[in-house]
Amino acid sequence: MAHLNEKNQIVGGLGNLIFRVVNGKIVVQTRPDYSQVKQTQSTQKAASDFGKASQVAKKISYGCQQIIQGYHSPEMATRLRSKVLQAMRTHASLPLGRKDLWSGTPELLEGFEFNKHSPYKDNSELWTLNWELDSQRRIHFKQKAFTPKNHLYWLPRAESLQICYWICAFQKKDYKPCQQQLLTLTVSPDFVEVPMQNFESEVFPEGCLIIICVSMFYYRSDAIIGGNLLNHKKFHPARILKIVKT
């Protein structure tokens, strides 16, 4: 049934027509006649892989909510699902219907931007290097020395910036988040130079897919609440930085 949403846009079905909102615009489509569609065994298996990619993408999004906090572009879930499906399909030896992110190429998710309105790569020139997973399943990496005023974009009125590395482990069997850790570094624009930083994580479980995200949170001081977050839906640089298997 067609109805008006909270923005007074018509959505839903009306007779043989379907009204949808796509990127803020009303799109009218003819209702598909599924009675004329016959799925083959191959298309059924492909649909199964598509469904699994959707489930995995939802769990990744849920596990990363601490750092993206809903400040992502509207089509983020669709883009993430497509990236997961692409990573699953790289394992040619696995048949349709049995594709899996772990057995594919999960590293293809590296560089995924959660917010297309403000990509992390356009607002930061920081470099991380020497990634290593030690025998205790701790993750080590270094952040090169940098000058905050020159290597980071600063919002007007921002007095400090928190660089956040969010590490989330997902179980191999079902991709449920099972352990998380936040590593942070706070800088201000008047810092002359921040020396090279060494980061070391906690011990993570065996048999997990580790996703490391990076984001930047901008603050200005407030006499009442202490720190006022300046990030919002149109400006929240956050991306997937690294994928590691334990």
N, C-alpha and C positions, 0 to 999 in steps of 0.2 A: 504494500500500500504506500502510495506517495504521501509525503508529509514535509513540513518545513522544519529544518533543523534550527539550532540555537542562533544561527547567523541569517535566518530567514531565507535559506537556500532550499529549493525543492530537491528531495532525495527519495529513493525508493522506486516502486513500480507503479505504472499507470497503464492498464491495458497491456499492449504489446511493447511498451516502452519502459526503459529503466533509466533513472536519473542518478548520476554519480557526481561527486565533487572530486576533481583531479587538479591538483596544484591551484586550488582556489577558484576554479572555473567549473560551471555546470556542463557535464557531458551527457548527451542523450544517446542511448544505444537501443537497438532492437533486442527484445528478449530472445536469447538463443533457444532453439528447438532441440533439446537434448534427445528427443525420441529418434532423431535422424542420425545421431552420433553413435557409432559402433566402435568400442575400444578393442584394440587387438591386445594380445598378451604382452607385446612389447610396450605399448603405450601404458598399460596397467603397471608394468614394472617401473617405467619412467616416472609415472605419477607417484609411485611408492617412494622413489628416491627424492622427488620434489617435496613430498610430505615430511620426510626425515630431515631434509635441509631446513624446512620451516621450523621444525621442532628444535633443531640444534641452534639455529639463529636466535630463537626466542630465549633459549637457556643462556647463550652467550650474552645477549642483551641484558638479561636479568642479572647475570653475574657481574656485569660492568656498570650497573646502575649507580653504584657508589661514586663513580667518577664522571659519568655522563649526566646523571641527575635529571633526565628528561630534557636536557638542553640540546636536543639533536634535531636535524632537519626532518620534515614530515615523512619523507620517503626512506628514512634510514633503515627500517625493518626490511623493506623490499630489497634495498641495495645489499644489505648484509646477507639475506637469504640467497640472493644470486651469487654472491661471492663464495658462500659456503658450498652451494651446489657445484660451482665451477671447481672448487678445490676437491670435492668428492669425486668428480668425474675424471680426474687426471689419472686415476688408477685403472688402466685399461684392462687388466686381467680380472678385475671384479665384474661380474655380469650386472646388467640392469636389474634394479630391485634390491641389490645388495651393496650398493655404493656406500662408502663410509668416510667421514672426514679424517679419522685417524690413519686409515690406510691410503688416503689420497695425498694431497699436498696442502696441509693446513697452513704452510708458510705463505700461501697466496693471500692470506688475510692480512699480512703485514702491510702497513701503510693505509689500511681502511680508515677513512675519515668519518666520524660520527656526525659531524655537522658541516654540511657542504657550504653553509653561509659563511663560515669562518674556519677554513682548513688550518690544522695545526702547522702544516708545512709553510703556510704563508705568514705565520705570526711568530715563528721560532726558527732560529738558526743554530740550535743546540745539537751537538753530536754525541751519541753514545757509542761505545766501542768495547772490545774485549769481552764479549758475552761468553759466559762459561757456566756449565752445570757441573758442580763438583760431585765427588763420590757420596756425599751425604745428601744429595739432591737439593743443595742450596744454589741459588742463582746469583752470579757475580757479574757486575758490569761497571764501567767507568763513564763518567760524563766529563768531556773535555772542558778545560778552563774557558771562561767566557766573560764578556763585559755586558751586564744586563741592559744598559742603555743602548748598546749597539747591536746586540744579538737577539733581542726580544722586542716585540711590539708592545707598546704601553697605551692602555686606554686613558683618555683624559680623566684627571682627578685620581688615578690609581696611585697609591702610595707604597704598595707592596704587591708582590706576585708570588704565588705558591706553585712551584713545579711539582706535580704529583705523578708518581709512578704506581699504578694499581696493578697488583699481581693476583690473578685469580686462577685456581686450579679446577679443572673440570674432569670428572670421572670418565675413564675410557669407555665403560660399558653403557652409560646412559647420558653422559655430558652434563650431569647435574653439578653445579658449583659445590665444592667440598672444602675449600680453604682459600682465604684471601689475606692480603697484606698491603698496606699503604706505606710507601716511602716518599718523603717530601723534602723539599729544599725551598726555603723562603728567601727572596732577595728584594732589594729596593732599587730604584733607578739611579740612586747616587752611589751605589757600590762601584768602585773603580774596576775591580776584577774579582771574579769568583774562581778560586783555584780548582784544579781537577778534583772531582768527587768520586769516591769509591762507594759503591752500593753493594750490600749483601743481604739476601733474603733469609727468611726462616727456612727450616727443613720442610720440604713438600712431600706428599705421599708418592709412592711409586705407582706407575701406570696412570698418569694424569696428563692431560693436555694443559699446559700453562700458557695463558694469554697475558701479556704485559701491555697495558695501555698507558699513555701519557696524556696529561692535560695541564692546563694553566688556569689558575683561579686568581682573579684580580680583586684587591681590597683597598678601601680607603678607611681611615680611622673614623670612629663615631663615639662621641662622648658618652652615649647611653649604652649601646650594644657592643662597643669595642671595635669590631671590624664589620664593615658593610660590604657584602659581596656584590661586585659589579657585573658579573657574568649574567647572561640571559639567553633566550632561545636563538637570537640572531648572532650572538657572539659567545661561543664556548668552544675554543680549540681543543679537540680531543681526537686521538687516533690510536689504532692498534700498532704497537711498536715492534713487538717480538713474539714469536710462537716457539715454545720449547716443549718437548716430550720428556717426561721423567721415566 
